[in-house]
Amino acid sequence: MAEVRSGNLVAALDEASLSRFHLRAVLVSGMGFFTDAYDLFVIGIASTLIAKEWHLSSSQLALLNSTMLAAAFLGAIVFGRFADLAGRKRVYWLVAVIMVVAALGSALSPSFWVLIAFRFLLGFGVGGDYPVSAVLMSEYANRKDRGKLVGMVFGTQALGLIIGPLVALALLGAGASNDVAWRTMLALGAVPAAAVVYLRRKMPESPRYQVQVQGQAEQAASQISSFTRGQVSGDGSGALNPVTPRQRMGLRAFLTNRRYLILLAGTAGTWFLLDYAYYGNTISTPQILGLISPHASTMTKIALQLAIFVVAALPGYVLAIAYLDRIGHRRLQLTGFAVMGLCFLVIAAVPGMTTMVAPFLLVYGVSYFFTEFGPNMTTFVMPSEIYPVDMRATGHGISAGVGKLGAFIGVFLFPVLQTSLGLRSTLLLTAGVSVLGFALTLVLPEPAGRSLEDIAADTPTASVQPLRVADQASAP
C-alpha cells in the first residue's frame, strides 16, 4: 500500500487509499456498535420470555421494551456534547465500560424495577456510543470511502439483529427454561463490550480533532503515523482556520443559528421518523407475527423474525455499504423512505394483507430491505459528515438522541395503537411517517465524495443569517 505524505495531515487523511488501518478503526467502532444493536434488539425476544415468567402487564411490557431507548436519547446528547468538549477517545471507552456493567446487571436482576434501572443505564451507554462511533470513524476516513467506512460500522447492527434470535433459538432448542434463556441473552451483551473496553483504549484520538480543536498538531501527526504504520503522515496542519478553545461555538449559539437548525431538522428529524417506524416494528415483530399467525409457537415466531432479518435486512445493509458513496447518501435516503412508505401503504390498504402470512412477509420484507438500503444506514452516516469539527459529535449526538426518542415513542405506542386502531391503521400511520421523512431529507446537502472541511464550510444553508446578530461572532 502506497504511503501518503503531505504537509497537510488532514489532506493526507482525505486522500489516503483504503487500507488496513481503516479496517482496524472499523473493527473497533463496529464491535461496539454490534453490542449496541444486540442490546437494543434482543429485548424484543427476551421480553416475551420475561413477560411469561414475571406475568407482566401490557404497560409493563411496553416500558421494558422502551426504557433503553429513552435512556439512549439522553446518552447520545450528553456524551455527544462531552466528546466535542473533552475529546472523542475519552468517551469512546467510557461508554463501553457502562455497557459491560449494565448488561451484567440486567442479567442478574431479581425484580422488574431493578431490570428497568439497569436497562436504563445500558441505554445511556449505548446512546453515548452512537455519536463517538460514527464521528471518530468519519474523521479517520478518506474522502472517497467515508460513507462506506462509517456504513461498515453501522452495518454491524445487522449482526446484532441476527445473533439475538440465533442465541434465543439455541437456548430454547437446548431446553433452557425461559428464566435461564432471557438472563443468558442479556448477559452475553457484556462479552463484546468487554473486548471493546480494551481495544478502544489502544485507539488514538481523532487526528482532525487534535489538529483543528486541541491544537496538538505534532502529537496528531505522530499518533496517526504510528497507527497507520507510516502510511499516512504530515506535519500536523489541516485547517485553514483552526478552531481554538476560545473560538469554539457554544451550544446556545449552535442551537440558535438558522443554518444549523435547518441541518438539525434534516438529520434529527429524519432519524426521529425513521426510528419511530423501524424500532416500533422491529422490537414488536414477535407481537406482529402473533397477530398474523396467532397459533404459531414462540420458537416459530423467533425463526420467522430471523428469516426476515437474514433474507431482507442483511442484503440491504451489504448493498448500502457497497453503493452508498456511488449513489449518494442523500439520494439513497430519499429512495429508502419512498419505498418504505409505499410498502406500509400496501399492507394497510390492500384487503387481507394482515391476515395472510406469505403476502404480508413479502411486502414487510421489501420494506425492511429498503429501510436498511436507505435511511437506517444514512441517518447514522450523514450527521457525522455535515457539521463542523468542534460541533460534529454534538450535532450527531442530538440527531441520534432525537432518533432514539422516536424509537422510544414507536416502541411504547406500537402495542397501544395496535390494540386501539388495529394493525392496518397503525401501519398506515407508519406510511405517513415515511413520507415526512422523505420531505425532511430534501433540506440536507449531499456529502458523498467531499471532504469534511468543505462540507462544514459550504452547505446549502450557509447564506442564511443567524437568529441574532450576536450569534454571528460565534459562528465558525
C-alpha positions in Angstrom: 0.0 0.0 0.0 1.5 3.4 -1.0 2.3 5.9 1.7 0.5 9.2 1.7 2.8 12.1 2.8 1.6 15.6 2.9 2.4 18.9 4.7 -1.3 18.9 5.5 -2.2 16.0 7.7 -6.0 16.3 7.1 -5.4 16.4 3.3 -3.3 13.2 3.7 -6.2 11.6 5.5 -8.7 12.6 2.8 -6.6 11.2 0.0 -5.3 8.0 1.7 -6.2 4.8 -0.1 -8.4 2.3 1.7 -6.1 0.3 3.9 -5.7 -1.9 7.0 -5.7 1.0 9.4 -9.2 1.9 8.2 -10.4 -1.6 8.7 -8.9 -1.6 12.2 -10.8 1.5 13.1 -14.0 -0.1 11.6 -13.4 -3.2 13.7 -13.1 -1.3 17.0 -16.0 1.0 16.3 -18.1 -1.8 14.8 -17.6 -4.2 17.7 -19.1 -1.5 20.0 -21.9 -0.8 17.6 -22.6 -4.6 17.3 -23.0 -4.6 21.1 -25.4 -1.6 20.9 -27.6 -3.3 18.3 -27.6 -6.6 20.1 -28.6 -5.0 23.4 -31.2 -2.8 21.8 -32.9 -5.5 19.8 -32.5 -8.6 21.9 -35.0 -7.2 24.4 -37.8 -7.7 21.8 -37.3 -11.5 22.2 -36.2 -11.6 25.8 -39.2 -9.5 26.9 -41.7 -12.2 25.6 -40.0 -14.7 27.9 -39.8 -12.3 30.8 -43.5 -11.4 30.5 -44.3 -15.1 30.9 -42.1 -15.6 33.8 -43.0 -12.4 35.7 -46.6 -12.1 34.5 -46.1 -8.6 33.1 -49.0 -6.4 32.1 -49.1 -4.8 28.6 -47.9 -1.5 30.1 -45.0 -3.1 31.9 -44.0 -5.0 28.7 -44.1 -1.7 26.8 -42.0 0.0 29.4 -39.4 -2.8 29.4 -39.1 -2.7 25.6 -38.7 1.1 25.5 -36.8 2.1 28.6 -33.4 1.6 27.0 -34.4 3.8 24.1 -35.4 6.6 26.4 -32.1 6.4 28.1 -30.3 6.3 24.8 -31.9 9.7 24.0 -30.2 11.2 27.0 -26.9 9.3 26.5 -26.5 10.4 22.9 -27.0 14.1 23.7 -24.8 14.1 26.9 -21.9 12.1 25.6 -22.1 13.7 22.1 -21.5 17.1 23.7 -18.8 15.7 26.0 -17.0 14.2 23.0 -16.7 17.7 21.5 -15.5 19.3 24.7 -13.2 16.6 26.1 -12.3 14.5 23.1 -13.7 11.5 21.3 -11.4 8.9 22.8 -12.3 9.6 26.4 -16.0 9.0 25.7 -15.1 6.1 23.4 -14.0 3.7 26.1 -16.1 5.1 28.9 -19.4 4.2 27.2 -18.1 0.6 26.7 -17.5 0.3 30.5 -21.0 1.4 31.2 -22.4 -1.2 28.7 -20.4 -4.1 30.4 -21.7 -3.2 33.9 -25.3 -2.6 32.8 -25.5 -5.8 30.7 -24.4 -7.9 33.6 -26.7 -6.1 36.0 -29.7 -6.6 33.7 -29.0 -10.4 33.5 -28.8 -10.7 37.3 -31.8 -8.5 38.0 -34.0 -10.0 40.8 -37.1 -7.9 40.0 -38.8 -5.9 37.3 -37.8 -2.5 38.6 -34.2 -3.5 39.1 -34.2 -4.7 35.5 -35.6 -1.4 34.3 -32.9 0.5 36.2 -30.1 -1.5 34.6 -31.7 -1.3 31.1 -31.8 2.5 31.6 -28.1 2.6 32.4 -27.4 0.3 29.4 -29.4 2.6 27.2 -27.4 5.6 28.5 -24.1 4.0 27.5 -25.5 2.8 24.1 -26.8 6.2 23.3 -23.3 7.7 24.0 -21.7 5.2 21.7 -23.7 6.4 18.7 -22.0 9.8 18.1 -18.5 8.7 19.0 -18.5 5.6 16.9 -19.8 7.5 13.9 -17.7 10.7 14.3 -14.4 9.0 15.1 -14.7 6.7 12.1 -15.8 9.6 9.9 -12.8 11.7 11.0 -10.4 8.8 10.3 -11.9 8.1 6.9 -10.7 9.2 3.5 -12.9 11.4 1.3 -13.8 8.8 -1.3 -14.7 5.9 1.0 -16.1 7.8 4.0 -19.7 6.6 3.6 -18.6 3.0 3.1 -16.4 3.1 6.2 -19.0 4.7 8.5 -21.6 2.4 6.9 -19.5 -0.6 7.7 -19.6 0.4 11.4 -23.3 0.8 11.2 -23.6 -2.5 9.3 -22.5 -4.4 12.4 -26.1 -3.7 13.5 -27.1 -6.5 11.1 -25.1 -9.0 13.1 -26.8 -7.8 16.3 -30.2 -8.4 14.6 -29.2 -11.9 13.6 -27.2 -13.1 16.7 -30.0 -12.3 19.1 -32.6 -14.6 17.5 -29.9 -17.3 17.0 -29.0 -17.2 20.6 -32.7 -17.5 21.6 -33.3 -20.4 19.3 -30.2 -22.2 20.5 -31.1 -21.7 24.2 -34.7 -22.7 23.8 -33.9 -25.5 21.5 -31.4 -26.9 24.1 -34.3 -27.0 26.6 -33.3 -24.0 28.7 -36.0 -22.5 30.8 -37.4 -19.1 30.0 -35.6 -17.6 33.0 -32.2 -19.0 32.1 -32.7 -18.1 28.4 -33.5 -14.4 28.9 -30.8 -13.9 31.5 -28.2 -15.6 29.3 -29.3 -13.5 26.3 -28.9 -10.2 28.2 -25.6 -11.3 29.9 -24.0 -12.1 26.5 -24.1 -8.4 25.7 -21.3 -7.8 28.2 -18.9 -10.1 26.3 -18.2 -7.9 23.2 -18.5 -4.8 25.3 -15.6 -6.0 27.5 -13.4 -6.6 24.4 -14.3 -3.1 23.2 -13.1 -1.5 26.5 -9.6 -2.9 25.9 -9.5 -2.2 22.1 -10.7 1.4 22.4 -8.1 2.3 25.0 -5.5 1.5 22.3 -7.1 3.8 19.7 -5.5 7.3 19.2 -7.6 10.4 19.4 -9.1 11.7 16.1 -6.3 13.5 14.3 -8.8 16.1 12.9 -10.0 16.9 16.4 -6.4 17.1 17.7 -5.3 19.4 14.9 -8.3 21.6 14.5 -9.7 21.8 18.0 -7.0 20.8 20.5 -4.1 22.4 18.6 -2.0 19.3 19.1 -0.6 19.1 15.6 2.7 17.3 16.4 1.0 14.7 18.6 -1.7 14.1 16.0 1.0 13.6 13.3 3.0 11.2 15.4 0.0 9.1 16.5 -1.6 8.8 13.1 1.8 7.8 11.6 2.2 5.1 14.3 -1.4 3.9 13.9 -1.2 3.7 10.1 2.4 2.3 10.3 3.7 5.2 8.3 1.1 5.0 5.5 -0.3 8.5 6.4 1.9 11.3 7.7 2.0 15.0 7.6 3.3 18.0 9.6 0.1 18.2 11.6 -1.5 21.1 9.7 -5.0 20.6 8.4 -7.3 23.6 8.8 -7.5 26.9 7.0 -9.0 28.4 10.2 -8.2 26.2 13.1 -10.6 26.4 16.0 -9.1 27.4 19.3 -10.8 26.7 22.6 -11.7 30.4 22.9 -13.3 30.3 19.4 -15.3 27.2 19.8 -19.0 27.6 19.1 -21.1 27.4 22.2 -24.1 25.1 22.4 -26.5 28.0 22.7 -25.1 29.7 19.5 -25.3 26.4 17.7 -29.0 25.9 18.6 -30.0 29.4 17.7 -28.2 29.5 14.3 -30.7 29.1 11.4 -28.0 27.3 9.3 -27.6 24.6 11.9 -31.2 24.4 12.9 -32.1 23.6 9.4 -29.5 20.9 9.3 -30.7 19.5 12.6 -34.2 19.5 11.3 -32.9 17.3 8.5 -30.6 14.9 10.4 -32.5 14.7 13.7 -36.0 14.9 12.2 -35.4 12.1 9.6 -33.8 10.0 12.3 -36.7 10.5 14.6 -39.2 9.5 11.9 -37.1 6.5 10.8 -36.7 5.2 14.3 -40.3 5.6 15.1 -41.2 3.3 12.2 -38.1 1.0 12.4 -37.9 0.2 16.2 -41.6 0.1 16.7 -41.9 -2.6 14.0 -38.6 -4.4 14.8 -39.0 -4.8 18.6 -42.7 -5.5 18.1 -42.1 -8.1 15.3 -42.9 -11.1 17.6 -46.2 -9.4 18.5 -46.9 -8.6 14.9 -46.3 -12.2 13.8 -48.5 -13.3 16.6 -51.4 -11.3 15.1 -50.7 -12.6 11.6 -50.2 -16.2 12.8 -51.8 -16.4 16.3 -51.3 -20.2 16.7 -47.5 -20.2 16.0 -45.2 -21.2 18.8 -42.6 -18.9 20.3 -39.8 -20.6 18.5 -41.7 -20.4 15.2 -42.1 -16.6 15.7 -38.4 -16.2 16.5 -37.5 -18.2 13.4 -39.7 -16.1 11.2 -38.2 -12.9 12.7 -34.7 -14.3 12.0 -35.7 -15.2 8.4 -36.9 -11.6 7.8 -33.6 -10.2 9.0 -31.5 -12.7 7.0 -33.4 -12.6 3.8 -34.4 -8.9 3.7 -32.4 -6.8 6.1 -28.9 -8.3 5.7 -28.7 -7.8 1.9 -29.9 -4.2 2.5 -27.0 -3.5 4.8 -24.5 -5.1 2.5 -25.7 -3.3 -0.7 -25.9 0.0 1.2 -22.3 -0.3 2.2 -21.2 -1.2 -1.3 -23.2 1.6 -3.1 -23.6 4.4 -0.6 -20.7 6.5 -2.0 -21.7 5.8 -5.6 -25.4 6.5 -5.3 -25.0 9.4 -2.8 -26.0 9.5 0.8 -28.9 11.9 0.4 -30.3 10.1 -2.7 -30.2 6.7 -1.0 -32.1 8.1 1.9 -34.8 9.6 -0.3 -35.2 6.3 -2.2 -35.5 4.3 1.0 -38.1 6.5 2.6 -40.2 6.4 -0.6 -40.3 2.6 -0.8 -40.9 2.2 2.9 -43.9 4.5 2.6 -45.2 2.5 -0.4 -44.8 -0.8 1.4 -46.6 0.2 4.5 -49.4 1.7 2.5 -49.9 -1.5 0.6 -50.1 -3.5 3.8 -52.6 -1.1 5.3 -54.7 -0.5 2.2 -54.9 -3.9 0.5 -57.6 -6.1 2.0 -56.4 -9.4 3.6 -52.7 -8.4 3.7 -52.7 -8.5 7.5 -54.2 -12.0 7.7 -52.2 -13.8 5.0 -48.7 -14.8 6.2 -46.9 -15.1 2.8 -48.0 -11.8 1.2 -47.5 -9.9 4.4 -44.0 -11.3 4.9 -43.1 -10.5 1.3 -44.1 -6.8 1.5 -42.9 -6.4 5.0 -39.6 -7.9 3.9 -39.3 -5.4 1.0 -39.9 -2.6 3.4 -37.1 -4.0 5.6 -34.7 -4.2 2.7 -35.2 -0.5 1.7 -35.1 0.6 5.3 -31.5 -0.8 5.5 -30.7 0.1 1.9 -31.7 3.7 2.8 -32.5 5.7 5.9 -31.5 3.3 8.6 -28.0 3.5 7.2 -27.9 7.1 6.0 -29.4 8.7 9.1 -26.4 7.3 11.0 -23.8 8.4 8.4 -24.9 11.9 7.4 -24.8 13.6 10.8 -21.1 12.5 11.2 -20.3 14.5 8.0 -22.2 17.8 7.7 -21.3 19.6 11.0 -18.0 21.5 11.8 -15.4 19.6 13.8 -16.0 21.4 17.0 -19.7 20.6 16.9 -19.7 17.4 15.0 -20.3 15.0 17.9 -22.8 17.4 19.4 -24.8 17.5 16.1 -24.6 13.8 15.7 -25.5 13.2 19.4 -28.6 15.5 19.1 -29.6 13.7 15.9 -29.1 10.2 17.4 -30.8 11.3 20.7 -33.8 12.6 18.9 -33.8 9.5 16.8 -33.9 7.3 19.9 -36.8 9.5 21.2 -38.7 8.5 18.1 -37.7 4.9 18.7 -39.0 5.1 22.3 -42.3 6.6 21.2 -42.6 4.0 18.4 -41.9 1.0 20.7 -44.1 2.4 23.5 -47.0 3.4 21.3 -47.0 0.5 18.8 -48.7 -2.0 21.1 -51.2 0.7 22.2 -52.0 1.8 18.7 -52.2 -1.8 17.5 -54.8 -2.6 20.2 -56.9 0.6 19.7 -56.6 1.2 16.0 -55.7 -2.3 14.6 -52.6 -3.3 12.7 -53.6 -1.9 9.4 -54.3 1.6 10.7 -51.0 1.5 12.7 -49.0 0.7 9.6 -50.9 3.4 7.6 -49.6 5.9 10.2 -46.1 4.4 9.6 -46.5 5.1 5.9 -47.3 8.7 6.6 -44.2 8.9 8.8 -42.1 7.7 5.9 -43.5 10.4 3.6 -42.5 13.0 6.2 -39.0 11.5 6.3 -38.7 11.9 2.6 -39.7 15.5 2.7 -37.3 16.4 5.5 -34.4 14.8 3.7 -34.7 17.4 1.0 -33.2 20.1 3.3 -29.9 18.2 3.6 -26.8 18.6 1.4 -25.1 15.7 -0.5 -21.9 15.0 1.4 -20.7 12.0 -0.6 -17.2 12.4 -2.1 -16.5 15.7 -0.4 -14.0 16.5 2.4 -15.5 17.1 5.9 -13.9 20.6 5.9 -15.6 21.5 2.6 -19.0 20.2 3.7 -18.8 22.2 7.0 -17.8 25.4 5.3 -20.2 25.2 2.3 -23.7 23.9 2.8 -26.9 25.0 1.0 -28.0 27.0 4.1 -24.7 28.8 4.6 -26.1 32.1 3.4 -28.9 32.0 6.0 -28.3 34.5 8.8 -28.3 33.5 12.5 -31.4 34.4 14.6 -29.5 37.1 16.5 -26.7 39.4 15.3 -24.7 38.5 18.5 -24.5 34.9 17.3 -22.6 35.8 14.2 -19.4 36.3 16.3 -19.7 32.7 17.4 -20.3 31.1 14.0 -17.4 29.0 12.7 
